[in-house]
């Protein structure tokens, strides 16, 4: 969906299907899959940019604070 499985598979040099199966198993057993997926979505940088969604959000927040001060 957001490329998390593909990014993790590329990083660890494993098949993307394995990563997706592990994520599905984590959702079924223990309910950790969804929070882990969201963490990956926020923290893994976009391909080619090196900037994650979390980095982008913190940069915007810093810019807004700088404008207010």
C-alpha positions as CSV (number, residue, x, y, z in Angstrom):
1,X,0.0,0.0,0.0
2,X,2.6,2.6,1.0
3,X,5.6,0.6,-0.1
4,X,6.6,-0.4,3.4
5,X,6.9,-4.1,2.5
6,X,8.9,-3.4,-0.6
7,X,11.2,-1.0,1.2
8,X,11.9,-3.5,4.0
9,X,12.4,-6.3,1.5
10,X,14.9,-4.3,-0.4
11,X,16.7,-3.2,2.8
12,X,17.1,-6.7,4.1
13,X,17.5,-8.3,0.6
14,X,14.5,-10.7,1.0
15,X,11.5,-11.5,-1.1
16,X,8.7,-8.9,-0.6
17,X,6.2,-11.8,-0.2
18,X,8.0,-13.0,2.9
19,X,7.8,-9.5,4.4
20,X,4.1,-9.3,3.6
21,X,3.4,-12.7,5.1
22,X,5.3,-11.7,8.3
23,X,3.3,-8.5,8.5
24,X,0.0,-10.5,8.1
25,X,1.1,-13.0,10.7
26,X,1.9,-10.1,13.1
27,X,-1.6,-8.7,12.5
28,X,-3.2,-12.0,13.3
29,X,-1.1,-13.0,16.3
30,X,-0.6,-10.3,18.8
31,X,-2.0,-7.3,16.8
32,X,1.4,-5.8,16.3
33,X,1.3,-5.7,12.5
34,X,-0.7,-2.5,12.0
35,X,1.3,-0.4,14.4
36,X,4.5,-1.7,13.0
37,X,3.3,-1.0,9.4
38,X,2.4,2.5,10.4
39,X,5.8,3.0,12.0
40,X,7.5,1.8,8.9
41,X,5.3,4.1,6.7
42,X,6.3,7.1,8.8
43,X,10.0,6.3,9.3
44,X,11.1,4.7,6.0
45,X,12.4,7.4,3.6
46,X,10.7,7.8,0.3
47,X,12.6,6.2,-2.5
48,X,15.0,8.6,-4.2
49,X,14.4,11.4,-1.6
50,X,15.9,10.1,1.6
51,X,13.2,12.0,3.5
52,X,10.5,10.1,5.5
53,X,7.0,11.3,6.2
54,X,8.0,11.8,9.8
55,X,11.0,14.0,8.7
56,X,8.7,16.0,6.5
57,X,6.2,16.5,9.3
58,X,8.9,17.7,11.8
59,X,10.4,20.0,9.2
60,X,7.0,21.7,8.6
61,X,6.4,22.0,12.4
62,X,9.8,23.6,12.8
63,X,9.1,26.0,10.0
64,X,5.8,27.0,11.5
65,X,7.4,27.7,14.9
66,X,10.1,29.8,13.2
67,X,7.5,31.9,11.5
68,X,5.6,32.5,14.7
69,X,8.7,33.6,16.6
